[in-house]
Each structure stands twice: as C-alpha cells, then as structure tokens.
Amino acid sequence: MNNHLFIFSPGSWNGEGEIRLNMVEEELGFYTRWNIMQVDSSRIECIQEIQVKGLSDIMFNQFSFFDFAQSNFTIELENQALGKIQGTGLSTDKVIAWEFRIPDIGFEGFEFYEKDSDGTYFMRAEYATRDQFRTLIQGKVWQPSKTEEPKKR
C-alpha cells in the first residue's frame, strides 16, 4: 500500500468528472476535493467535498481507513444520507478500491482508483439503492501543484 500517495499520505487532492443517475438523462459534471489526514499509524481520516456543477450545495463524505493487513483494509463512510457504514477495501501496486454491501438499508456500491504513470488516478464508482436508483461516476483525481488554483465552483 505504500506506493500510493492518494489516501495513504496526508495531503490534498483535487478531482473532476461526470456523474450519471439512471433516473436523469444528462450527465452532471462535478468537482471534488479530498483532504487526507493521518490520525495515527493505524488510522487515516479523509474528508471528501463534492460540488456538482450547477448546484450550490456542497456534499461531504467522511472516510476512515483502518485495520490494514497486507493488501486489505476496512473503510468506514459517514454522510448525511447514509449515516455511518462499513466496507472492505484492497490496494495493489496500481489500484485502490473499496466496496460497501449493506443489505439492511438496501445499499451497495464500489469505488475503483487506478494509478496512472504521472500519479493521477482514474476513478470509477457505482452505487445502487433498494429502490433501483443507480449512480455511475467516472473521473480522475490528482495532487495539485503548489501554483494550481482551486476550481471555481
């Protein structure tokens, strides 16, 4: 897991991409910012901000990564819509991925981050709820340069 700066090292990451909801025809653009903090040697905390183009509200997800063993880890996600849920993750030389399967609330999904040779990560995610709502997300995240201005929202 040590060859990944994203998630596994403190710092800030920017991202952008497209969100597709199965109940809406158009793709929605989004920007994201990850703030990653190492709490101690066994726990990493992240705050993810998501701004969908054209909407004024910023969504927040709080992630905790812990129980690191070989290439596996436990992930906890907390947000206003779901409350606090736990999933499992894995990390290889090129990939960081995690999934949630919460039958009690009819929620499941995954996120997949693939490292490119320039240090950028291409990401894909899919989430589904009991009532057949599906969300597909594609994009990329990168560590901003010292001179890079944050995206105007």
BELMOFEN-V938705 format. One record per pair of residues at least 6 apart in sequence whose ideal C-beta (glycine too) atoms are under 7 Angstrom apart, sorted by the first residue. I is the first residue (numbers start at 0). GAP is how many residues later the second one is. Records with the same first field share a line. If there is no record, write none. Layout:
I=GAP + GAP
This chain:
0=7 + 67 + 70 + 90
1=6
2=90
3=87 + 92 + 111
4=6 + 114 + 138
5=7 + 90 + 107 + 115 + 135
6=29 + 37 + 39 + 58 + 89
7=36
8=27
9=26 + 27 + 28
10=25 + 132
11=21 + 22 + 23 + 132
12=21 + 128 + 129 + 130
13=19 + 127 + 128 + 130 + 137
14=16 + 17 + 124 + 125 + 126
15=14 + 15 + 123 + 124
16=13 + 120 + 121 + 122 + 123
17=9 + 10 + 11 + 120 + 121
18=8 + 9 + 11 + 33 + 116 + 118
19=7 + 116
20=114
21=111 + 112
22=110
27=24 + 25
28=24
29=20 + 21 + 22 + 23
30=20 + 120 + 122
31=16 + 17 + 18
32=16
33=12 + 14 + 107
34=11 + 12
35=8 + 10
36=8
37=6
38=6
41=24
42=21 + 23
43=21
44=19
45=17
46=13 + 15
47=12 + 13 + 15
48=9 + 11
49=8 + 9
50=7 + 102
59=19
60=16 + 18
61=16 + 17
62=12 + 13 + 14
63=12
64=8 + 10
65=7 + 8
66=6 + 7
70=19 + 20 + 21
71=16 + 17 + 18
72=16
73=12 + 14
74=11 + 12 + 14 + 23
75=8 + 10
76=8 + 10 + 23
77=6
81=25
84=15 + 17
86=11 + 12 + 13
87=10 + 11
88=8 + 9
89=7
93=20 + 21
94=17 + 18 + 19
95=17
96=13 + 14 + 15 + 16
97=12 + 13
98=10 + 11
99=7 + 8 + 9
100=7
101=6
105=23 + 24
106=22
107=20
108=16 + 17 + 18 + 19
109=15 + 16
110=12 + 14
111=11 + 12 + 13
112=8 + 10
113=7 + 8
114=6
115=6
118=24
119=20 + 22
120=19 + 20
121=18
122=16 + 17 + 18
123=13 + 14
124=12
125=8 + 9 + 10
126=8
127=6
